[in-house]
Every structure is written in C-alpha cells, then in structure tokens.
Amino acid sequence: MNIHESAEDYLEAILMLKQEKGFARSVDIATRLAVTKPSVSFAMKKLRENDYITMDSDNLINLTEKGEAIASRILERHKIITAYLCSLGVAPEVAREDACKMEHDLSEETYAAMKTKVHSLNQTRAESCPAFRAGECVGDCLSE
C-alpha cells in the first residue's frame, strides 16, 4: 500500500469521526484537520477515485475495505506512539501531536518495539491498578 501521508490523515480522520459520531461529513473532516472545505473536497475526490471511500446520497463519507485497512493501521500506530511517549513522561497533548508527526514515517522495527513496550506497561498496570482495570484512570494514555 503506497499512499501519501495526507491521504492517510484524511482516512484516519474519517475513521475517528465514524467512531465518535457514527458518521463523517466533509465539514467535520475540515474542522478536525484544520483545512478548508475545498481542500477536503479535492481530497475526497482523489480518495474516491482510488477506491478508499464512497459517498452516499446524503454526502456521508464511508471507508471502503481498502480505506478502512489503512485508516485502522494509522490510528493504531497513533495510539501506540502516543501511549509510548506518555510512558516517557511526555504530556498527553504533546504526545498526541508528536504521534501525528511520527505515525507515518516510523520504521516497522521501531513501531513493533514501542508496541511491545506499551502492551507490557498496560499488562503491568492492569495487574496492579484497580482504577486502570475499571477504565477510570483519568488522563491515562496508556489505555488503548
């Protein structure tokens, strides 16, 4: 799968919106990515042409199987990198911003090592922290 970073960002935003709201619209994508509506329209046209998305009669955007595979991979990388950076003591907001920059270019080897470390930290945390097990750790970005 060879796809540009900006296309990955759009696909990830669509997936996140669908998870949060149940739907994705161009205006919501523009707001999330801080881009103009014409930029979103152009990107959606390209993503449609490459069979990453479809648009229904209400102009709601849906990921194709191919688009969802890419979006899911990028979103997982984003979460793991964010959690790893937080485990180093980086503030959650900074970690999320840095993860956005890193998620596209990080080698598979480095990502796999981060993922292993985050899962190890989660396991340790789950065994020792009742609040973590209950999903009640406020601001904890080690939970997936």
Secondary structure, DSSP 8 states (H G I E B T S, - for coil): ----HHHHHHHHHHHHHHHHHS---HHHHHHHHT--HHHHHHHHHHHHHTTSEEE-TT--EEE-HHHHHHHHHHHHHHHHHHHHHHHTT--HHHHHHHHHHHTTT--HHHHHHHHHHHHHHHHHHHHH-HHHHTT--TT--S--
